[in-house]
Amino acid sequence: PDPVVRAAAAMGLARRPAPERLAGLAPLLDDPLRAVRISAARALADLPDDALPPGRQPLRRQGLADFIAAQQAMGDMPAAQVNLARLHADTGDLARAQTHFRRAVAQDPASTAPRLALARVLVATRQPAEARQQLRDGLTASAQPGELHLALGLLAGELGQWDEALAELRRATELMPGNTQARRNLDALLRRLGQPTR
């Protein structure tokens, strides 16, 4: 097939279940087109080496090295830092993921997505207080503070801090009245606390 079709196929398979990704992407790890090889390697990054067909591990390593080099060349862009962070998160290296998410947040403090991702990594590495602080730090600069209030409410709920969770979820639903996740979590918390919903 045409190189553009192969590249699109590689990107399209990225979110499929592991068996489908392996079947469709492992053969693309030695594609003549670098972009196809990189896309295939990136989409297979979360799989252990022994899941790959024999001889494909070095090809994936090379594709990932090319991906990292391409992102590092654009390292002054928050999106490149997010791409590197997600790669490291997918491969289980949460310390490196945290480093790159922090860089993305520093480069673009008003952007909500990198801050939310950083908070998730901090929670996963048992640093909820720092996760809370990162979310709070973003409230004044963010164009989408409702998402940050929702994340703060969910975090407070996980920690059993019901009053804070209630306040944050209420604020999230005020800022995002159509957000079903915020409304559903607020209603669940109100029921838990024996208070009327809506």
N, CA and C atoms as a LAMMPS dump frame, in Angstrom:
ITEM: TIMESTEP
0
ITEM: NUMBER OF ATOMS
594
ITEM: BOX BOUNDS ff ff ff
-5.0000000000000000e+02 5.0000000000000000e+02
-5.0000000000000000e+02 5.0000000000000000e+02
-5.0000000000000000e+02 5.0000000000000000e+02
ITEM: ATOMS id mol type element x y z
1 1 1 N 0.818 -1.21 0
2 1 2 C 0 0 0
3 1 3 C 0.857 1.267 0
4 2 1 N 0.224 2.336 -0.315
5 2 2 C 0.831 3.661 -0.328
6 2 3 C 1.387 4.002 1.061
7 3 1 N 2.532 4.719 1.13
8 3 2 C 3.103 5.081 2.435
9 3 3 C 2.141 5.858 3.332
10 4 1 N 1.332 6.715 2.749
11 4 2 C 0.37 7.489 3.537
12 4 3 C -0.665 6.548 4.153
13 5 1 N -1.08 5.543 3.412
14 5 2 C -2.046 4.567 3.914
15 5 3 C -1.416 3.761 5.043
16 6 1 N -0.152 3.377 4.886
17 6 2 C 0.527 2.61 5.947
18 6 3 C 0.672 3.442 7.218
19 7 1 N 1.029 4.707 7.04
20 7 2 C 1.175 5.583 8.207
21 7 3 C -0.166 5.774 8.904
22 8 1 N -1.228 5.965 8.132
23 8 2 C -2.563 6.126 8.718
24 8 3 C -2.995 4.841 9.416
25 9 1 N -2.678 3.706 8.829
26 9 2 C -3.027 2.419 9.449
27 9 3 C -2.304 2.256 10.779
28 10 1 N -1.033 2.641 10.814
29 10 2 C -0.257 2.529 12.055
30 10 3 C -0.878 3.387 13.151
31 11 1 N -1.273 4.605 12.795
32 11 2 C -1.888 5.486 13.79
33 11 3 C -3.268 4.969 14.186
34 12 1 N -4.004 4.424 13.233
35 12 2 C -5.342 3.918 13.516
36 12 3 C -5.355 2.712 14.433
37 13 1 N -4.314 1.908 14.369
38 13 2 C -4.239 0.71 15.206
39 13 3 C -3.732 1.002 16.617
40 14 1 N -3.248 2.2 16.858
41 14 2 C -2.589 2.527 18.124
42 14 3 C -3.463 2.285 19.351
43 15 1 N -4.762 2.44 19.228
44 15 2 C -5.657 2.306 20.391
45 15 3 C -6.396 0.967 20.425
46 16 1 N -6.027 0.083 19.564
47 16 2 C -6.68 -1.222 19.5
48 16 3 C -6.117 -2.152 20.582
49 17 1 N -6.813 -3.246 20.877
50 17 2 C -6.28 -4.215 21.847
51 17 3 C -4.938 -4.783 21.392
52 18 1 N -4.152 -5.233 22.363
53 18 2 C -2.788 -5.694 22.091
54 18 3 C -2.698 -6.717 20.961
55 19 1 N -3.54 -7.747 20.904
56 19 2 C -3.4 -8.721 19.814
57 19 3 C -3.562 -8.097 18.423
58 20 1 N -4.515 -7.155 18.31
59 20 2 C -4.699 -6.478 17.021
60 20 3 C -3.501 -5.596 16.684
61 21 1 N -2.997 -4.896 17.696
62 21 2 C -1.826 -4.05 17.461
63 21 3 C -0.638 -4.887 17.021
64 22 1 N -0.416 -5.994 17.722
65 22 2 C 0.718 -6.857 17.356
66 22 3 C 0.597 -7.353 15.927
67 23 1 N -0.577 -7.833 15.572
68 23 2 C -0.771 -8.388 14.228
69 23 3 C -0.583 -7.321 13.152
70 24 1 N -1.101 -6.13 13.402
71 24 2 C -1.037 -5.096 12.375
72 24 3 C 0.212 -4.249 12.379
73 25 1 N 0.84 -4.094 13.549
74 25 2 C 1.95 -3.149 13.657
75 25 3 C 3.33 -3.785 13.67
76 26 1 N 3.455 -4.998 14.199
77 26 2 C 4.779 -5.632 14.228
78 26 3 C 5.404 -5.707 12.837
79 27 1 N 4.63 -6.019 11.795
80 27 2 C 5.236 -6.035 10.457
81 27 3 C 5.701 -4.658 9.967
82 28 1 N 5.142 -3.602 10.559
83 28 2 C 5.499 -2.247 10.117
84 28 3 C 6.758 -1.713 10.805
85 29 1 N 7.307 -2.461 11.743
86 29 2 C 8.499 -1.996 12.455
87 29 3 C 9.724 -1.881 11.552
88 30 1 N 9.695 -2.54 10.4
89 30 2 C 10.81 -2.383 9.449
90 30 3 C 10.331 -1.795 8.126
91 31 1 N 9.261 -1.024 8.188
92 31 2 C 8.732 -0.341 7.009
93 31 3 C 9.801 0.596 6.439
94 32 1 N 9.825 0.783 5.123
95 32 2 C 10.811 1.715 4.54
96 32 3 C 10.633 3.167 4.995
97 33 1 N 9.43 3.532 5.38
98 33 2 C 9.165 4.913 5.775
99 33 3 C 9.359 5.091 7.287
100 34 1 N 10.24 6.001 7.668
101 34 2 C 10.566 6.243 9.078
102 34 3 C 9.33 6.587 9.904
103 35 1 N 8.445 7.411 9.379
104 35 2 C 7.243 7.807 10.123
105 35 3 C 6.376 6.593 10.457
106 36 1 N 6.302 5.649 9.556
107 36 2 C 5.521 4.43 9.796
108 36 3 C 6.198 3.607 10.884
109 37 1 N 7.522 3.464 10.801
110 37 2 C 8.26 2.691 11.82
111 37 3 C 8.084 3.314 13.205
112 38 1 N 8.179 4.629 13.268
113 38 2 C 8.026 5.333 14.546
114 38 3 C 6.612 5.144 15.092
115 39 1 N 5.601 5.31 14.247
116 39 2 C 4.213 5.145 14.701
117 39 3 C 3.965 3.731 15.204
118 40 1 N 4.499 2.755 14.499
119 40 2 C 4.323 1.358 14.911
120 40 3 C 5.016 1.103 16.246
121 41 1 N 6.241 1.576 16.375
122 41 2 C 6.987 1.37 17.623
123 41 3 C 6.291 2.05 18.794
124 42 1 N 5.816 3.276 18.571
125 42 2 C 5.149 4.014 19.656
126 42 3 C 3.883 3.292 20.098
127 43 1 N 3.133 2.755 19.146
128 43 2 C 1.88 2.076 19.474
129 43 3 C 2.102 0.732 20.161
130 44 1 N 3.312 0.206 20.055
131 44 2 C 3.645 -1.077 20.698
132 44 3 C 4.494 -0.881 21.955
133 45 1 N 4.727 0.354 22.357
134 45 2 C 5.659 0.652 23.449
135 45 3 C 5.253 0.04 24.777
136 46 1 N 3.963 -0.111 25.018
137 46 2 C 3.498 -0.593 26.32
138 46 3 C 3.579 -2.104 26.464
139 47 1 N 3.906 -2.813 25.404
140 47 2 C 3.936 -4.274 25.45
141 47 3 C 5.316 -4.771 25.873
142 48 1 N 5.377 -5.857 26.646
143 48 2 C 6.684 -6.398 27.03
144 48 3 C 7.404 -6.98 25.813
145 49 1 N 8.733 -7.034 25.897
146 49 2 C 9.529 -7.556 24.785
147 49 3 C 9.08 -8.944 24.347
148 50 1 N 8.751 -9.797 25.318
149 50 2 C 8.416 -11.17 24.947
150 50 3 C 7.057 -11.299 24.258
151 51 1 N 6.29 -10.21 24.214
152 51 2 C 5.023 -10.239 23.476
153 51 3 C 5.244 -10.043 21.979
154 52 1 N 6.389 -9.461 21.634
155 52 2 C 6.685 -9.199 20.221
156 52 3 C 7.177 -10.469 19.524
157 53 1 N 6.899 -10.582 18.24
158 53 2 C 7.438 -11.724 17.491
159 53 3 C 8.974 -11.706 17.527
160 54 1 N 9.595 -12.853 17.395
161 54 2 C 11.062 -12.915 17.416
162 54 3 C 11.684 -11.954 16.398
163 55 1 N 12.728 -11.297 16.829
164 55 2 C 13.449 -10.369 15.956
165 55 3 C 12.849 -8.983 15.858
166 56 1 N 11.715 -8.757 16.469
167 56 2 C 11.056 -7.451 16.375
168 56 3 C 11.468 -6.494 17.498
169 57 1 N 12.021 -7.027 18.604
170 57 2 C 12.387 -6.167 19.732
171 57 3 C 13.408 -5.094 19.337
172 58 1 N 14.493 -5.457 18.622
173 58 2 C 15.449 -4.403 18.243
174 58 3 C 14.833 -3.359 17.318
175 59 1 N 13.91 -3.783 16.47
176 59 2 C 13.245 -2.832 15.577
177 59 3 C 12.373 -1.863 16.365
178 60 1 N 11.682 -2.39 17.378
179 60 2 C 10.871 -1.505 18.214
180 60 3 C 11.778 -0.542 18.979
181 61 1 N 12.876 -1.046 19.539
182 61 2 C 13.812 -0.168 20.276
183 61 3 C 14.303 0.963 19.374
184 62 1 N 14.644 0.634 18.131
185 62 2 C 15.123 1.663 17.204
186 62 3 C 14.012 2.66 16.883
187 63 1 N 12.81 2.16 16.669
188 63 2 C 11.681 3.052 16.394
189 63 3 C 11.404 3.987 17.556
190 64 1 N 11.496 3.458 18.778
191 64 2 C 11.288 4.31 19.961
192 64 3 C 12.419 5.312 20.126
193 65 1 N 13.636 4.897 19.822
194 65 2 C 14.77 5.834 19.879
195 65 3 C 14.553 6.971 18.88
196 66 1 N 14.056 6.64 17.698
197 66 2 C 13.755 7.672 16.699
198 66 3 C 12.637 8.596 17.17
199 67 1 N 11.626 8.013 17.82
200 67 2 C 10.522 8.81 18.373
201 67 3 C 11.049 9.788 19.416
202 68 1 N 11.871 9.276 20.335
203 68 2 C 12.427 10.124 21.4
204 68 3 C 13.279 11.235 20.805
205 69 1 N 14.117 10.905 19.827
206 69 2 C 14.963 11.921 19.192
207 69 3 C 14.116 13.004 18.53
208 70 1 N 13.052 12.598 17.861
209 70 2 C 12.181 13.574 17.204
210 70 3 C 11.517 14.492 18.229
211 71 1 N 11.072 13.928 19.347
212 71 2 C 10.435 14.74 20.378
213 71 3 C 11.444 15.655 21.068
214 72 1 N 12.644 15.141 21.308
215 72 2 C 13.673 15.962 21.948
216 72 3 C 14.086 17.125 21.058
217 73 1 N 14.023 16.935 19.752
218 73 2 C 14.349 18.026 18.834
219 73 3 C 13.345 19.172 18.96
220 74 1 N 12.158 18.85 19.453
221 74 2 C 11.12 19.875 19.659
222 74 3 C 10.877 20.084 21.15
223 75 1 N 11.894 19.851 21.958
224 75 2 C 11.764 19.849 23.406
225 75 3 C 11.283 21.132 24.033
226 76 1 N 11.34 22.248 23.289
227 76 2 C 10.856 23.512 23.841
228 76 3 C 9.349 23.675 23.656
229 77 1 N 8.716 22.648 23.104
230 77 2 C 7.267 22.681 22.905
231 77 3 C 6.591 21.772 23.94
232 78 1 N 5.568 22.278 24.627
233 78 2 C 4.884 21.453 25.629
234 78 3 C 4.364 20.13 25.07
235 79 1 N 3.883 20.121 23.839
236 79 2 C 3.346 18.884 23.253
237 79 3 C 4.411 17.808 23.155
238 80 1 N 5.639 18.19 22.851
239 80 2 C 6.728 17.213 22.772
240 80 3 C 7.017 16.632 24.154
241 81 1 N 6.971 17.484 25.169
242 81 2 C 7.191 17.001 26.538
243 81 3 C 6.072 16.043 26.957
244 82 1 N 4.849 16.36 26.575
245 82 2 C 3.719 15.479 26.876
246 82 3 C 3.887 14.142 26.149
247 83 1 N 4.308 14.188 24.895
248 83 2 C 4.526 12.941 24.152
249 83 3 C 5.578 12.068 24.828
250 84 1 N 6.657 12.678 25.275
251 84 2 C 7.699 11.921 25.98
252 84 3 C 7.174 11.389 27.308
253 85 1 N 6.412 12.208 28.018
254 85 2 C 5.857 11.777 29.301
255 85 3 C 4.936 10.575 29.11
256 86 1 N 4.086 10.638 28.099
257 86 2 C 3.153 9.523 27.858
258 86 3 C 3.889 8.255 27.47
259 87 1 N 4.948 8.402 26.682
260 87 2 C 5.746 7.225 26.329
261 87 3 C 6.304 6.585 27.598
262 88 1 N 6.9 7.391 28.464
263 88 2 C 7.492 6.846 29.688
264 88 3 C 6.421 6.269 30.616
265 89 1 N 5.258 6.892 30.661
266 89 2 C 4.167 6.339 31.473
267 89 3 C 3.732 4.987 30.912
268 90 1 N 3.641 4.897 29.59
269 90 2 C 3.236 3.637 28.956
270 90 3 C 4.243 2.521 29.198
271 91 1 N 5.504 2.877 29.333
272 91 2 C 6.539 1.86 29.564
273 91 3 C 6.804 1.642 31.047
274 92 1 N 6.031 2.304 31.904
275 92 2 C 6.144 2.085 33.346
276 92 3 C 7.187 2.92 34.049
277 93 1 N 7.812 3.861 33.349
278 93 2 C 8.821 4.715 33.964
279 93 3 C 8.154 6.013 34.437
280 94 1 N 7.49 5.936 35.588
281 94 2 C 6.714 7.079 36.063
282 94 3 C 7.584 8.247 36.513
283 95 1 N 8.807 7.979 36.924
284 95 2 C 9.701 9.074 37.313
285 95 3 C 10.021 9.95 36.097
286 96 1 N 10.34 9.32 34.98
287 96 2 C 10.604 10.104 33.764
288 96 3 C 9.34 10.756 33.249
289 97 1 N 8.23 10.05 33.35
290 97 2 C 6.957 10.646 32.927
291 97 3 C 6.706 11.92 33.717
292 98 1 N 6.915 11.854 35.015
293 98 2 C 6.718 13.009 35.885
294 98 3 C 7.617 14.173 35.46
295 99 1 N 8.873 13.859 35.155
296 99 2 C 9.815 14.902 34.732
297 99 3 C 9.31 15.63 33.493
298 100 1 N 8.854 14.879 32.509
299 100 2 C 8.404 15.504 31.261
300 100 3 C 7.064 16.222 31.431
301 101 1 N 6.16 15.678 32.234
302 101 2 C 4.922 16.411 32.497
303 101 3 C 5.221 17.719 33.219
304 102 1 N 6.179 17.71 34.149
305 102 2 C 6.554 18.953 34.843
306 102 3 C 7.1 19.986 33.859
307 103 1 N 7.906 19.522 32.925
308 103 2 C 8.437 20.452 31.912
309 103 3 C 7.308 21.043 31.078
310 104 1 N 6.335 20.212 30.688
311 104 2 C 5.202 20.707 29.903
312 104 3 C 4.418 21.752 30.693
313 105 1 N 4.199 21.501 31.973
314 105 2 C 3.473 22.448 32.822
315 105 3 C 4.271 23.746 32.949
316 106 1 N 5.572 23.641 33.12
317 106 2 C 6.411 24.841 33.236
318 106 3 C 6.397 25.649 31.936
319 107 1 N 6.377 24.95 30.804
320 107 2 C 6.377 25.637 29.514
321 107 3 C 5.037 26.298 29.201
322 108 1 N 3.955 25.706 29.701
323 108 2 C 2.623 26.252 29.432
324 108 3 C 1.746 26.092 30.677
325 109 1 N 1.94 26.971 31.661
326 109 2 C 1.216 26.842 32.93
327 109 3 C -0.302 26.94 32.796
328 110 1 N -0.801 27.549 31.732
329 110 2 C -2.247 27.711 31.559
330 110 3 C -2.915 26.479 30.964
331 111 1 N -2.142 25.561 30.444
332 111 2 C -2.711 24.375 29.809
333 111 3 C -3.161 23.366 30.87
334 112 1 N -4.371 22.894 30.735
335 112 2 C -4.962 22.009 31.736
336 112 3 C -4.511 20.558 31.574
337 113 1 N -4.448 20.057 30.348
338 113 2 C -4.188 18.628 30.12
339 113 3 C -2.864 18.145 30.725
340 114 1 N -1.738 18.839 30.511
341 114 2 C -0.494 18.352 31.128
342 114 3 C -0.543 18.373 32.657
343 115 1 N -1.224 19.353 33.217
344 115 2 C -1.327 19.459 34.674
345 115 3 C -2.168 18.306 35.232
346 116 1 N -3.254 17.978 34.552
347 116 2 C -4.08 16.845 34.975
348 116 3 C -3.296 15.539 34.88
349 117 1 N -2.539 15.389 33.801
350 117 2 C -1.735 14.172 33.625
351 117 3 C -0.652 14.082 34.693
352 118 1 N -0.004 15.206 34.997
353 118 2 C 1.004 15.222 36.06
354 118 3 C 0.369 14.821 37.391
355 119 1 N -0.803 15.352 37.676
356 119 2 C -1.477 15.014 38.936
357 119 3 C -1.778 13.514 38.997
358 120 1 N -2.202 12.919 37.881
359 120 2 C -2.469 11.473 37.869
360 120 3 C -1.204 10.677 38.168
361 121 1 N -0.08 11.096 37.593
362 121 2 C 1.182 10.401 37.859
363 121 3 C 1.578 10.581 39.324
364 122 1 N 1.391 11.763 39.859
365 122 2 C 1.726 12.003 41.264
366 122 3 C 0.872 11.139 42.185
367 123 1 N -0.403 11.005 41.881
368 123 2 C -1.275 10.14 42.685
369 123 3 C -0.817 8.688 42.552
370 124 1 N -0.472 8.284 41.337
371 124 2 C -0.024 6.902 41.115
372 124 3 C 1.265 6.591 41.859
373 125 1 N 2.065 7.618 42.113
374 125 2 C 3.323 7.417 42.843
375 125 3 C 3.192 7.838 44.307
376 126 1 N 1.971 7.842 44.78
377 126 2 C 1.644 8.105 46.184
378 126 3 C 2.115 9.488 46.671
379 127 1 N 1.831 10.49 45.871
380 127 2 C 2.141 11.867 46.233
381 127 3 C 0.882 12.732 46.116
382 128 1 N -0.188 12.377 46.846
383 128 2 C -1.448 13.101 46.669
384 128 3 C -1.378 14.572 47.074
385 129 1 N -0.571 14.906 48.063
386 129 2 C -0.486 16.312 48.482
387 129 3 C 0.117 17.163 47.368
388 130 1 N 1.134 16.636 46.715
389 130 2 C 1.729 17.392 45.603
390 130 3 C 0.788 17.435 44.415
391 131 1 N 0.043 16.36 44.19
392 131 2 C -0.949 16.355 43.106
393 131 3 C -1.98 17.453 43.349
394 132 1 N -2.459 17.534 44.594
395 132 2 C -3.435 18.573 44.947
396 132 3 C -2.851 19.961 44.694
397 133 1 N -1.598 20.158 45.097
398 133 2 C -0.982 21.471 44.915
399 133 3 C -0.832 21.817 43.432
400 134 1 N -0.445 20.845 42.627
401 134 2 C -0.336 21.094 41.181
402 134 3 C -1.683 21.512 40.593
403 135 1 N -2.733 20.831 41.006
404 135 2 C -4.067 21.169 40.508
405 135 3 C -4.479 22.561 40.973
406 136 1 N -4.229 22.868 42.247
407 136 2 C -4.581 24.193 42.776
408 136 3 C -3.78 25.301 42.073
409 137 1 N -2.503 25.016 41.823
410 137 2 C -1.658 26.014 41.16
411 137 3 C -2.187 26.375 39.777
412 138 1 N -2.872 25.451 39.14
413 138 2 C -3.38 25.716 37.799
414 138 3 C -4.69 26.473 37.755
415 139 1 N -5.382 26.585 38.874
416 139 2 C -6.717 27.173 38.856
417 139 3 C -6.747 28.609 38.341
418 140 1 N -5.808 29.43 38.749
419 140 2 C -5.858 30.841 38.362
420 140 3 C -5.478 31.064 36.909
421 141 1 N -4.593 30.233 36.383
422 141 2 C -4.118 30.438 35.013
423 141 3 C -4.945 29.701 33.97
424 142 1 N -5.68 28.682 34.368
425 142 2 C -6.347 27.805 33.41
426 142 3 C -7.558 28.445 32.749
427 143 1 N -7.694 28.17 31.458
428 143 2 C -8.896 28.575 30.74
429 143 3 C -10.025 27.581 31.002
430 144 1 N -9.704 26.424 31.593
431 144 2 C -10.688 25.38 31.889
432 144 3 C -10.571 24.945 33.357
433 145 1 N -10.826 25.861 34.282
434 145 2 C -10.657 25.495 35.69
435 145 3 C -11.644 24.434 36.167
436 146 1 N -12.746 24.253 35.473
437 146 2 C -13.71 23.236 35.875
438 146 3 C -13.102 21.848 35.911
439 147 1 N -12.264 21.526 34.937
440 147 2 C -11.591 20.223 34.9
441 147 3 C -10.68 20.052 36.114
442 148 1 N -10.026 21.13 36.513
443 148 2 C -9.141 21.067 37.674
444 148 3 C -9.952 20.902 38.965
445 149 1 N -11.086 21.603 39.049
446 149 2 C -11.951 21.429 40.228
447 149 3 C -12.483 20.001 40.29
448 150 1 N -12.849 19.439 39.143
449 150 2 C -13.313 18.052 39.11
450 150 3 C -12.221 17.117 39.619
451 151 1 N -10.997 17.298 39.123
452 151 2 C -9.882 16.452 39.561
453 151 3 C -9.615 16.625 41.053
454 152 1 N -9.705 17.856 41.547
455 152 2 C -9.528 18.099 42.986
456 152 3 C -10.62 17.413 43.796
457 153 1 N -11.839 17.463 43.298
458 153 2 C -12.941 16.803 43.991
459 153 3 C -12.777 15.297 44.026
460 154 1 N -12.357 14.711 42.905
461 154 2 C -12.15 13.261 42.857
462 154 3 C -11.003 12.851 43.776
463 155 1 N -9.935 13.638 43.776
464 155 2 C -8.802 13.339 44.646
465 155 3 C -9.214 13.426 46.121
466 156 1 N -9.929 14.478 46.472
467 156 2 C -10.389 14.615 47.858
468 156 3 C -11.286 13.443 48.246
469 157 1 N -12.123 13.014 47.323
470 157 2 C -12.982 11.868 47.588
471 157 3 C -12.186 10.601 47.821
472 158 1 N -11.151 10.388 47.005
473 158 2 C -10.291 9.212 47.188
474 158 3 C -9.625 9.222 48.558
475 159 1 N -9.348 10.417 49.058
476 159 2 C -8.678 10.555 50.353
477 159 3 C -9.668 10.617 51.516
478 160 1 N -10.965 10.528 51.207
479 160 2 C -11.976 10.57 52.255
480 160 3 C -12.193 11.941 52.842
481 161 1 N -11.805 12.979 52.128
482 161 2 C -11.977 14.358 52.596
483 161 3 C -13.275 14.904 51.984
484 162 1 N -14.394 14.509 52.602
485 162 2 C -15.703 14.694 51.997
486 162 3 C -16.101 16.157 51.825
487 163 1 N -15.808 17.016 52.792
488 163 2 C -16.195 18.429 52.668
489 163 3 C -15.478 19.081 51.486
490 164 1 N -14.191 18.813 51.385
491 164 2 C -13.429 19.369 50.264
492 164 3 C -13.919 18.791 48.943
493 165 1 N -14.176 17.495 48.907
494 165 2 C -14.68 16.863 47.691
495 165 3 C -15.996 17.502 47.264
496 166 1 N -16.878 17.718 48.226
497 166 2 C -18.18 18.311 47.94
498 166 3 C -18.022 19.718 47.362
499 167 1 N -17.185 20.529 47.974
500 167 2 C -16.975 21.9 47.502
501 167 3 C -16.382 21.909 46.086
502 168 1 N -15.408 21.055 45.855
503 168 2 C -14.76 21.033 44.539
504 168 3 C -15.698 20.501 43.453
505 169 1 N -16.454 19.464 43.778
506 169 2 C -17.387 18.919 42.781
507 169 3 C -18.52 19.902 42.491
508 170 1 N -18.964 20.622 43.512
509 170 2 C -19.986 21.655 43.267
510 170 3 C -19.444 22.734 42.338
511 171 1 N -18.218 23.154 42.605
512 171 2 C -17.614 24.183 41.75
513 171 3 C -17.445 23.66 40.323
514 172 1 N -17.05 22.404 40.183
515 172 2 C -16.888 21.812 38.851
516 172 3 C -18.209 21.8 38.095
517 173 1 N -19.302 21.442 38.774
518 173 2 C -20.593 21.409 38.083
519 173 3 C -21.103 22.816 37.757
520 174 1 N -20.725 23.802 38.562
521 174 2 C -21.085 25.189 38.24
522 174 3 C -20.366 25.645 36.978
523 175 1 N -19.086 25.311 36.886
524 175 2 C -18.284 25.745 35.741
525 175 3 C -18.54 24.907 34.492
526 176 1 N -18.985 23.661 34.688
527 176 2 C -19.227 22.753 33.561
528 176 3 C -20.595 22.087 33.744
529 177 1 N -21.669 22.836 33.579
530 177 2 C -22.999 22.297 33.872
531 177 3 C -23.371 21.064 33.033
532 178 1 N -22.792 20.907 31.884
533 178 2 C -23.114 19.761 31.035
534 178 3 C -22.202 18.566 31.233
535 179 1 N -21.271 18.645 32.155
536 179 2 C -20.316 17.555 32.345
537 179 3 C -20.956 16.45 33.192
538 180 1 N -21.224 15.321 32.554
539 180 2 C -21.921 14.234 33.247
540 180 3 C -21.051 13.587 34.323
541 181 1 N -19.74 13.544 34.115
542 181 2 C -18.866 12.951 35.136
543 181 3 C -18.906 13.773 36.42
544 182 1 N -18.834 15.082 36.291
545 182 2 C -18.88 15.943 37.474
546 182 3 C -20.236 15.795 38.175
547 183 1 N -21.318 15.815 37.41
548 183 2 C -22.661 15.7 37.995
549 183 3 C -22.851 14.337 38.66
550 184 1 N -22.435 13.277 37.996
551 184 2 C -22.588 11.919 38.537
552 184 3 C -21.819 11.766 39.853
553 185 1 N -20.584 12.284 39.89
554 185 2 C -19.785 12.17 41.113
555 185 3 C -20.347 13.037 42.233
556 186 1 N -20.837 14.212 41.893
557 186 2 C -21.443 15.075 42.904
558 186 3 C -22.693 14.404 43.476
559 187 1 N -23.537 13.873 42.598
560 187 2 C -24.749 13.197 43.075
561 187 3 C -24.41 11.997 43.96
562 188 1 N -23.408 11.221 43.568
563 188 2 C -23.005 10.053 44.369
564 188 3 C -22.508 10.489 45.747
565 189 1 N -21.751 11.564 45.784
566 189 2 C -21.246 12.049 47.07
567 189 3 C -22.38 12.591 47.942
568 190 1 N -23.294 13.31 47.331
569 190 2 C -24.435 13.823 48.094
570 190 3 C -25.248 12.678 48.693
571 191 1 N -25.452 11.611 47.919
572 191 2 C -26.18 10.449 48.449
573 191 3 C -25.398 9.827 49.609
574 192 1 N -24.095 9.722 49.434
575 192 2 C -23.247 9.141 50.492
576 192 3 C -23.357 9.942 51.785
577 193 1 N -23.458 11.276 51.629
578 193 2 C -23.521 12.145 52.794
579 193 3 C -24.953 12.355 53.289
580 194 1 N -25.916 11.682 52.632
581 194 2 C -27.308 11.791 53.049
582 194 3 C -27.943 13.126 52.729
583 195 1 N -27.441 13.811 51.703
584 195 2 C -27.975 15.106 51.312
585 195 3 C -28.771 14.945 50.009
586 196 1 N -29.721 15.808 49.77
587 196 2 C -30.513 15.705 48.541
588 196 3 C -29.669 16.048 47.311
589 197 1 N -29.934 15.352 46.222
590 197 2 C -29.258 15.657 44.959
591 197 3 C -30.063 16.705 44.225
592 198 1 N -29.36 17.482 43.462
593 198 2 C -29.917 18.596 42.659
594 198 3 C -30.618 19.525 43.543
